[in-house]
Amino acid sequence: QVQLVESGGGLVQAGGSLRLSCTASGSTTAIAVMGWYRQAPGKERELVAVIGNGGSTNYADSVKGRFAISRDNAKNTMYLQMNSLTPEDTAVYYCNARVVLWNGNYWGQGTQVTVSS
């Protein structure tokens, strides 16, 4: 099992920045891919960015050039640096971890990000 705890959300003005953190515990050595997803009111959950064990990354087109995902394996922590935020980035952001060994898919509790215009 893997447990995930997010932190770093909050209220920010448009154009501002926030950094989200996600700390994993449990069977962390089995984690293959970690990622950030978000869900805005009335919308489906969508991919924001993912990062593999080797550091390869993939971003949603809407955040490319503004967000940066990173991972500190020694601290079992993943980050999402969010710059140039817009009201359209307002959502609950969820941390995700995938374990290939037993096909596990784990979620954090979510952290609210609100961007005011």
C-alpha positions as CSV (number, residue, x, y, z in Angstrom):
1,Q,0.0,0.0,0.0
2,V,1.0,3.6,-0.6
3,Q,-0.3,6.6,1.3
4,L,-0.1,10.1,-0.2
5,V,-0.5,13.5,1.5
6,E,-0.6,16.7,-0.4
7,S,0.1,20.2,0.9
8,G,0.7,23.7,-0.5
9,G,-2.7,24.7,-1.9
10,G,-4.3,28.0,-1.2
11,L,-5.6,31.3,-2.6
12,V,-3.5,33.3,-5.0
13,Q,-4.1,36.1,-7.4
14,A,-3.9,35.7,-11.1
15,G,-0.3,35.8,-12.3
16,G,1.0,34.4,-9.0
17,S,2.7,31.2,-8.1
18,L,2.2,28.2,-5.8
19,R,4.1,25.0,-5.1
20,L,2.3,21.8,-4.2
21,S,4.0,19.0,-2.4
22,C,3.0,15.3,-2.2
23,T,4.7,13.0,0.3
24,A,4.4,9.3,-0.1
25,S,4.7,6.6,2.6
26,G,4.3,2.9,2.7
27,S,5.7,0.8,-0.2
28,T,7.3,3.8,-1.9
29,T,10.1,1.8,-3.6
30,A,7.4,0.1,-5.7
31,I,6.1,3.4,-7.1
32,A,6.7,3.7,-10.9
33,V,4.9,6.8,-11.9
34,M,3.7,9.8,-9.9
35,G,1.5,12.6,-11.1
36,W,-0.8,15.5,-10.4
37,Y,-4.4,15.6,-11.5
38,R,-7.0,18.3,-10.9
39,Q,-10.8,18.6,-10.8
40,A,-12.6,21.8,-11.2
41,P,-16.3,22.2,-10.1
42,G,-18.6,20.4,-12.6
43,K,-15.7,19.0,-14.6
44,E,-14.0,15.6,-14.8
45,R,-10.7,15.0,-13.2
46,E,-7.9,15.7,-15.7
47,L,-4.2,15.0,-15.9
48,V,-1.9,18.0,-15.1
49,A,1.6,16.4,-15.2
50,V,3.3,13.0,-14.6
51,I,6.8,12.0,-13.8
52,G,8.5,8.6,-14.0
53,N,11.1,7.1,-11.9
54,G,13.8,8.1,-14.3
55,G,12.6,11.7,-14.3
56,S,10.7,11.7,-17.6
57,T,7.8,14.1,-17.6
58,N,4.6,14.8,-19.5
59,Y,2.3,17.8,-19.2
60,A,-1.2,18.8,-20.2
61,D,-1.1,21.3,-23.0
62,S,-2.8,23.8,-20.8
63,V,0.0,24.0,-18.3
64,K,3.1,23.6,-20.5
65,G,5.6,26.3,-19.9
66,R,3.9,27.4,-16.7
67,F,4.0,24.3,-14.4
68,A,7.0,22.1,-13.5
69,I,6.8,18.7,-11.9
70,S,9.7,17.3,-10.0
71,R,10.4,14.4,-7.7
72,D,12.8,13.9,-4.8
73,N,13.0,10.1,-4.4
74,A,15.2,10.4,-1.3
75,K,12.4,12.3,0.4
76,N,9.6,10.4,-1.2
77,T,8.2,13.7,-2.2
78,M,6.9,15.1,-5.5
79,Y,6.4,18.8,-6.3
80,L,4.4,20.9,-8.7
81,Q,5.6,24.4,-9.2
82,M,2.8,26.4,-10.7
83,N,3.6,29.8,-12.2
84,S,1.6,32.4,-14.1
85,L,-1.6,31.0,-12.6
86,T,-5.0,31.9,-14.1
87,P,-8.5,31.5,-12.7
88,E,-8.9,28.6,-15.1
89,D,-6.3,26.7,-12.9
90,T,-8.7,26.8,-10.0
91,A,-9.4,23.2,-8.9
92,V,-8.8,20.6,-6.3
93,Y,-5.4,19.1,-7.1
94,Y,-4.8,15.4,-6.4
95,C,-1.5,13.5,-6.1
96,N,-1.4,10.1,-7.7
97,A,1.0,7.2,-7.5
98,R,1.0,4.0,-9.7
99,V,2.5,0.7,-8.7
100,V,3.1,-1.6,-11.7
101,L,4.0,-4.6,-9.6
102,W,0.5,-5.1,-8.3
103,N,-1.4,-2.7,-10.5
104,G,-2.0,-0.3,-7.7
105,N,-3.4,3.2,-8.2
106,Y,-3.3,5.5,-5.2
107,W,-4.7,9.0,-4.6
108,G,-4.1,11.7,-2.0
109,Q,-7.0,13.6,-0.4
110,G,-6.6,16.6,-2.6
111,T,-5.6,20.2,-2.0
112,Q,-7.6,23.2,-3.1
113,V,-6.1,25.8,-5.4
114,T,-8.0,29.0,-6.0
115,V,-6.9,31.7,-8.3
116,S,-8.6,35.0,-8.1
117,S,-8.9,37.4,-11.0
